[in-house]
Amino acid sequence: MDRPNNVQILQNVRRLGFDILSTFPNIASHQPQRLVAWVPPPHMTIALNMDDNSFGNPGEPGIGGVFQDATGTWVLGYFSSIGVSNIVEVELKAILFGLQIAWDRKGWSATITHLFCEGNKVADRLAKKGAASGDPNLQILETPLTELNPILLVDALGIQHLRL
């Protein structure tokens, strides 16, 4: 199978972004409380969780992501600052970078699902690191940063967080 070019990937990601935005119309301000945890992928597969962080809209955004196996074990992580941008573009770039890394590394296939931020804390922390770094070069992490180990353990144990 030929590797899709960047234009094709970006077109698909933009299309996905519009699908996501149309799926979540104005949500009532009062949401019920629920428990949320990281969702492991099926056995023998790898999950990619990605997030973005922006100091303002537009602002100085960063992206981050983590690949974890079904037990919650770290496989690979990344983060980057991506320059001043709006929040929709940042979200789409977070998806694009993650999918490109997956393809470049192993030719992994991927499906995309939504995960609440309470179950996505590792990627959130990496995105904040990307935003704070100001470095537009993509940083690939073969091993987790020490500060991520407690969060990875929470993921592996399936500990739930209250979503308000």
N, C-alpha and C positions, 0 to 999 in steps of 0.2 A: 504494500500500500504506500503510495506517495505521501510524503509529508505535506500537509496543507501549508500554503504560503501565508505570510503575516496578514495580507489583505483579507483572505478568506477567513482566517481566525478572527480578526477584528470584526468583520461583518457578522459572523456567527455570535460573537460576544455581544455586540450591539443589539442584535435581534433578541438575544436572551435577556438583555437589560430591559428592553421594552416589554417583553413578556412578563418579567418580574414586576415591573412597575404597574402593568395593567392587572396583574393578579391581586395586588394589594391596594384596593381603592381606599378612600378615606375610612380609617378605622376609628370606632368610637373611642372617646378619651378614657372611658372606664374599662379596663381589661381585667378579667379574672386572674387571680394569682395562680401560679402553677410551678411545679418543680421541673427543672431542666438540667440535663447532664449531657456530656459529650456522647455522641452516638458512634459506636465503633462500626467499622465496615464489616461485611461478611468475612468469614474465615478465608485465609489465603488471598486477601485483597488489601489494598492500601487506601486510606482515606486522605484526601487533601482538604484541609481546612484553611481558609484564607480570610483575611480581614483587611480593613483599611482604617486609617486614623488621620484626621485632619484638624489642624489648629485653625479653625475658621472655615467659612464656605463663601468664596474661595479662600484657600489658605495653603499652608505648607503641609501637604499630605505625605503619608508613608503607607506602605503596604507590607504585609507579612503573611507568611503561610507556613504550615507544617504538614508533613506527610507522616502518618502514624499507621501501624498495622492494627489488626483486630484486637490485640491485647493492650493497645495504647502505647506501645513502644515507639520511640522516636525513630524515624527512618531518614528524614532530611528536613531542613528548615531554610527559610530565606526571609530577607527583609530589604527594603530600599526606600529612599526618599524619591518622590517622583516630580517634584517641582510644583509650583502653584497651579491648582486645578480645582474644578468643582466636584462635588461629592459623587455625582453619577459617573463622571469620567474616572474617578479614583476607584470606585467599586468595579467598574469594567476592567480597568488595568490590573487590579488585584486578581481577577479571574483569569485574564489573559496571561499574566506572568506565571501563575500557578500551572496552567495547562501547558504552557511552553516548556517549563521545567520538567513536567511529567513526561512530555514527549521526548525532550532532549536526553533525559536520563535513561529511560528504559523503554520508551515507546508505550508507556502505560496508557490504557484507555481510562476514561473518566465519565462519571455521571455527576450532575450538579443538583444538590438539594439545599434547602434553606436550613440553617441552624441558628438558634437564638444565641446572642452574645454570651450568655451565661454558660453555654456549653462549648464555647469557642475561645477560651481564655488564653491558650498558648498563642494562637494566631493573633489575637488582640494585642498581646504583649509584644510580639514581634513587629506588628504594624506601628505601635507607639515608638518602638526603638528605631524603625525606619524613618518616621516623621521627625524624631528628635535628632537623628544623625545628620540630616542635611546632605547626605552622600547619595548621589543618583546612581552609583554603581551597585548593582545587585550583589548582595552578600549571601553566599550559600554556606549553610552551616551543616557540616557532616555530623557533628555532635551538638547536643543542646547546650545552651548557655546555662550555667549553674543556677541562675535565678528561675529557670523554667522547670527544674526538677520537681518541686512540690506540686506544681500545676499538672505536670505529666502524671504524677502519682494519683492525683485526684481523678484525672481522666481514666486511668487504668482501673481504679477501684469503682468507677461508676458513681461517684458521689454526686448527689443532686444539689442544685442551687435554687433558691426561691426567685422566681421571676415575678416582679411586681407590675 
